[in-house]
Amino acid sequence: MIDWLTSVYVESPLTWWTTFVVGMAVVLLVLLERLIPYTKGQRLLREGLLSDFFWYAIVQNYVLGLVIFGALAYVDEYTTIARWTAIRELPIVGQLLIFLVLHDFYIYWFHRFQHSSKRFWRIHEAHHSTKDVDWLSGTRSHSLEILINQTIEFAPIVLWASPEVAVLKGCVDAVWGMYIHSNIDVRSGVFQYVINGPEMHRWHHATDDDAHNKNYSTKLAIWDWIFGTAYLPSRRKPAGFGLGVKFPRNYFKQHVYAFRKFEDEGNNTAAKSGS
């Protein structure tokens, strides 16, 4: 089954098409950030952009992909868990929708838990450290956070779904992650009660005190509205973004910083864990 997945992921035209879609999304989002910016004057070549692109988006994603799929190959080879075919027998679109909704529900609660746990906040704070939230900001996430979430995300897909689903969901994840962080002035009206976008998610990264512990949703904003964590003021924009405290700029230092002693931080990052 893993060999089947590999053939689809590496050799199939589907991979090339999804790569093309992600590339076109990057071009479109960067263009829209210039034409209709949410935060005017935000720089294209912001601080940390090259590090986010090279170390997080390329190197880290590639290495963790090898680790995760290697572990799943081991599970597939030495267990019978992948023999459950109920989901695999459904149409591809149906399989994709199932995993999009289920994973989005999971990530809402795990994301919310990270903001309430001082230990798990440590592997999430890097994601909030950029002061200029844009299309690439979503890639800045500690490797342990990605390892946890993408293992939980892709394990059931790889083991129980058609291999095309992993490719398609990876594409949706990439495009949606760039979109909700993008510096685009979007007004989606009633759709924002169901589908998440930058108008809500940028508030999640805001330094404003009243925006803390709000807007945890990724693709479906409906979770925030149902569970009482939605925040969308209509007459103002965030005062700023980031942690509000000093944070390492270097990729490796950002990783190591997550393991500092708790007594060393005083009232710094822990006080901003709801930002």
C-alpha positions in Angstrom: 0.0 0.0 0.0 2.9 2.4 0.8 4.4 1.5 -2.6 1.1 2.4 -4.2 1.1 5.8 -2.4 4.7 6.4 -3.4 3.9 5.8 -7.1 1.0 8.2 -6.9 2.8 10.9 -4.9 6.0 10.8 -6.9 5.1 9.6 -10.4 1.5 10.6 -11.0 0.4 13.7 -13.0 -1.7 14.5 -9.9 1.4 15.5 -8.0 2.5 17.8 -10.8 -1.0 19.4 -11.0 -1.2 20.0 -7.3 2.3 21.5 -7.3 1.2 23.8 -10.1 -1.9 24.8 -8.1 0.2 25.6 -5.0 2.6 27.6 -7.2 -0.2 29.6 -8.8 -1.8 30.2 -5.4 1.5 31.7 -4.2 1.7 34.1 -7.2 -2.0 35.1 -6.8 -1.7 35.7 -3.0 1.5 37.7 -3.3 -0.2 39.8 -6.0 -3.3 40.4 -4.0 -1.2 41.4 -0.9 0.2 44.2 -3.0 -3.1 45.2 -4.5 -5.5 45.0 -1.6 -3.4 44.7 1.6 -5.1 44.2 5.0 -2.2 45.9 6.7 -1.0 48.6 4.4 2.8 49.2 4.2 3.7 45.6 5.2 6.9 44.7 3.4 7.1 41.9 0.8 10.6 41.0 1.9 9.8 41.0 5.6 12.1 40.0 8.5 12.4 36.2 8.6 10.9 35.6 5.1 13.9 33.8 3.7 14.3 31.7 6.8 10.6 30.7 6.7 10.9 29.8 3.1 14.1 27.8 3.1 14.2 26.2 6.6 10.5 25.8 7.4 8.8 25.5 4.0 11.4 23.4 2.2 14.0 21.7 4.5 11.8 21.0 7.5 8.8 19.9 5.5 10.9 17.6 3.4 12.7 16.0 6.4 9.6 15.5 8.5 7.8 14.1 5.4 10.5 11.4 5.2 10.2 10.7 9.0 6.4 10.5 9.0 6.0 8.4 5.9 8.9 6.2 7.0 7.1 5.5 10.3 3.8 4.8 8.5 5.6 2.4 6.1 6.8 0.5 9.2 3.2 0.4 10.6 1.9 -0.8 7.3 4.4 -3.6 6.9 4.2 -5.0 10.4 0.5 -4.6 11.2 -2.8 -5.4 9.5 -4.3 -2.0 10.3 -4.3 -0.9 6.7 -6.7 -3.7 5.7 -9.7 -1.7 6.8 -11.1 -0.6 3.5 -14.5 1.0 4.3 -13.3 4.5 3.6 -11.1 3.5 0.6 -14.2 2.2 -1.1 -15.9 5.6 -1.1 -15.4 8.1 -4.0 -12.2 10.1 -3.8 -14.2 13.4 -3.2 -16.0 11.7 -0.3 -12.8 10.5 1.3 -11.2 13.9 1.0 -14.2 15.6 2.6 -14.2 13.1 5.5 -10.6 13.8 6.3 -10.8 17.5 5.8 -13.6 17.8 8.3 -12.3 15.3 10.9 -8.8 16.7 10.9 -10.1 20.3 11.0 -12.1 19.4 14.1 -9.1 17.8 15.7 -6.8 20.7 14.9 -9.2 23.2 16.4 -9.1 21.4 19.7 -5.4 20.7 19.7 -4.7 24.3 18.7 -6.9 25.5 21.5 -5.1 23.1 23.9 -1.7 24.5 22.9 -2.8 28.0 23.9 -3.9 26.8 27.3 -0.9 24.5 28.1 2.4 26.2 29.0 4.4 23.2 27.8 2.6 22.8 24.5 2.6 26.6 24.0 6.4 26.3 23.8 6.2 24.4 20.5 3.6 26.7 19.2 4.9 30.2 20.0 7.3 30.2 17.0 4.2 30.2 14.8 3.1 33.5 16.5 6.5 35.1 16.5 6.4 36.9 13.2 5.4 40.6 13.4 4.4 40.7 9.7 1.7 38.0 9.1 1.6 37.1 5.4 1.1 34.2 3.0 4.3 32.4 4.2 3.8 32.9 8.0 1.9 29.7 8.4 5.0 27.6 7.5 6.8 28.8 10.7 5.9 26.0 13.1 8.2 24.1 15.5 9.1 20.7 14.1 7.6 18.9 17.1 4.3 20.6 16.5 4.4 19.6 12.8 5.5 16.0 13.7 2.5 15.6 16.1 -0.1 17.1 13.8 0.9 15.7 10.5 1.4 12.2 11.9 -2.2 12.4 13.3 -3.4 13.9 10.0 -1.8 11.6 7.5 -1.7 8.3 9.4 -5.4 7.5 8.8 -5.2 8.9 5.3 -2.2 6.8 4.3 -3.5 3.6 6.0 -7.2 3.8 5.2 -7.8 6.0 2.2 -6.9 6.0 -1.5 -3.4 7.3 -2.0 -4.6 10.2 -4.1 -6.3 11.6 -1.0 -3.0 12.3 0.7 -1.8 14.3 -2.3 -5.1 16.3 -2.6 -5.3 17.0 1.1 -1.7 18.2 1.2 -2.5 20.6 -1.6 -5.6 21.9 0.2 -3.7 22.3 3.4 -0.9 24.3 1.7 -3.2 26.7 -0.2 -5.6 27.2 2.7 -2.7 27.8 5.2 -1.2 30.5 2.9 -4.6 32.1 2.4 -5.7 32.5 6.0 -2.4 34.1 6.9 -2.2 36.3 3.8 -2.1 40.0 4.1 -5.3 40.5 2.0 -8.3 42.6 2.9 -11.0 40.1 2.5 -14.7 40.5 3.4 -16.5 37.2 2.9 -19.7 38.2 4.7 -21.9 35.3 5.9 -19.4 32.7 4.5 -17.0 33.7 7.3 -19.4 31.9 9.7 -18.5 28.6 7.9 -15.3 29.0 5.9 -12.2 30.5 7.6 -10.2 33.3 6.0 -7.6 36.0 6.8 -10.2 38.4 8.2 -10.6 36.2 11.2 -7.3 34.4 11.4 -5.2 37.5 11.4 -6.9 38.4 14.6 -5.7 35.2 16.1 -2.1 36.5 15.6 -2.9 40.0 16.9 -1.2 41.4 20.0 -4.5 43.1 21.1 -5.5 41.8 24.6 -9.2 41.2 23.6 -8.1 39.0 20.7 -6.2 36.5 22.9 -7.6 32.9 22.9 -9.8 33.5 19.9 -10.1 32.2 16.3 -8.4 28.8 16.6 -10.1 27.4 13.4 -8.1 26.6 10.3 -10.4 25.8 7.3 -13.8 25.8 8.9 -14.6 28.9 11.0 -17.7 27.2 12.2 -15.9 25.6 15.1 -15.1 29.0 16.6 -18.7 30.1 16.3 -20.0 26.9 17.8 -17.6 26.7 20.7 -17.6 30.4 21.6 -14.1 31.4 20.5 -15.0 33.5 17.5 -13.7 37.1 17.4 -14.4 39.4 14.5 -14.7 43.2 15.3 -16.1 45.1 12.3 -14.8 48.6 13.0 -11.1 48.2 13.6 -8.0 46.2 12.7 -5.3 44.6 15.0 -2.9 47.0 16.6 0.0 44.7 15.7 1.1 41.1 15.4 3.5 38.7 17.0 4.3 37.8 20.6 4.9 41.3 21.9 8.2 40.1 23.3 11.7 39.4 22.0 12.0 36.1 20.2 15.0 34.5 18.4 15.3 35.1 14.6 17.4 32.1 13.7 15.6 28.8 12.8 17.8 26.7 15.1 17.6 29.1 18.0 13.8 29.2 17.6 13.8 25.4 18.1 16.1 25.4 21.0 14.3 28.3 22.7 11.3 26.1 23.1 13.2 24.1 25.7 14.3 27.0 28.0 13.5 26.8 31.7 10.1 28.1 32.6 11.4 30.2 35.4 13.6 32.1 32.9 10.7 33.6 31.1 9.1 35.6 33.9 6.1 37.4 32.5 7.3 37.2 28.9 6.0 34.7 26.4 3.7 32.9 28.8 1.7 36.0 29.3 1.2 36.3 25.6 0.2 32.6 25.0 -3.3 33.7 24.1 -2.1 36.0 21.3 
